[in-house]
Amino acid sequence: MASTKAMNPPRRECRQCWYHAYASREAHAGLGPREDCPECVDHMVNGHPEHMIVR
């Protein structure tokens, strides 16, 4: 189960990025060794969608 910190990002942070950073093993469980997370890559390339930013 994800930690409380992973589930409660501070204001102005992306919910997905925060979760992937603090619950990394759970968020990336299906990935193989040295495999990039498609969701993380999408955020690195395209930025964070406004609806995922904590207000």
N, C-alpha and C positions, 0 to 999 in steps of 0.2 A: 504494500500500500504506500502511496506517495506521502511524503511528509507534509506537515501543515505549512511549512515554508514554501514548498513547491506549489501548493494549491492556493496560496494567498499572495500574489505579486503586489508590490507597492504601486502607488499611482505612477502613471506615465511609463509603465513597463508593459511589454507585450506578454499576454497570458501564455501563449504557446512557447515562446522563447524561455520564459521564466520556468515553466514546467519542464521543458527539455533540459534545462541547465541543472535544476535541483532534483529531478526524478529521472535522471539520465538513463539508468538501467531499465526502468520500466518503459520509458518513452521510446527507447531504442532497442528493446528486447528482440524484435524480429529481424534485426540487421545482422549481417555476417561480419566477420573480421574485416576491418578497413573499408567497410561499406558506408557511404555517406547517407545520412537521413534526408530523404527527398523534401520533407517539410522544412527542415533547417536550411537546406540549400535554397529553397524557394524564398525564404525570408532573407537570406543573405543577398540574393540576386535582385529580388523585387521589392524588398522592404517589408515593413509590417503593415498589414491591413488596419485601417482605423478602428474597425469593430473589435479588434483584439487588444487594443490599448486600454488599460485600466484608467478610468476617469475619476 
